[in-house]
Amino acid sequence: MDIEIECPYCGELVTIFVDPSGGESQTYVEDCPACCRPWTIHAVEEEPGGFAVGVARQDE
């Protein structure tokens, strides 16, 4: 599932992929494709196949 988010460092809108087979609650680290800084992504399934996604800076 592709989700558009805003990088918490550079503000660039980027698309990330959340794998529905990864479970109802997922936390992982991914680098921004624009500025290459790492984020912590937390995705929670709200409905089958629908995720709420939060992204935080690694330095927070």
C-alpha positions in Angstrom: 0.0 0.0 0.0 1.5 3.3 -1.1 1.1 6.3 1.2 2.3 9.9 0.7 3.9 11.5 3.7 6.0 14.6 4.3 9.6 14.2 5.4 10.1 15.6 8.9 13.5 17.0 8.0 13.2 18.5 4.5 9.5 18.8 4.0 9.5 16.9 0.7 6.3 14.9 -0.1 7.4 11.3 -0.7 5.6 8.0 -1.2 6.3 5.1 1.1 5.1 1.5 0.9 3.5 -0.2 3.9 3.4 -3.9 3.5 -0.1 -5.1 4.7 1.4 -8.6 5.4 3.7 -7.0 8.0 1.0 -7.1 10.7 -1.5 -4.7 12.3 1.2 -2.6 13.9 4.6 -1.9 12.3 7.6 0.2 13.3 10.6 0.5 11.1 13.4 2.9 9.9 13.5 4.2 6.4 15.7 7.0 4.8 14.1 9.9 3.0 14.6 9.5 -0.8 15.1 13.2 -1.1 17.5 14.2 1.7 18.7 10.7 2.9 18.0 11.3 6.6 16.5 8.5 8.6 12.9 8.5 9.9 11.1 6.1 12.2 7.8 5.1 10.6 5.0 3.7 12.7 2.0 2.2 10.8 -1.2 0.9 12.4 -3.9 -0.9 10.5 -7.2 1.0 11.1 -9.3 -1.2 8.8 -8.4 -4.2 6.6 -5.8 -2.8 4.2 -6.0 0.8 5.5 -3.1 2.1 7.6 -2.6 5.3 9.6 1.0 6.2 9.3 3.1 8.5 11.5 6.7 9.5 10.8 9.3 10.9 13.3 12.8 12.2 13.0 15.5 9.8 14.3 17.0 12.6 16.4 13.8 13.2 18.5 
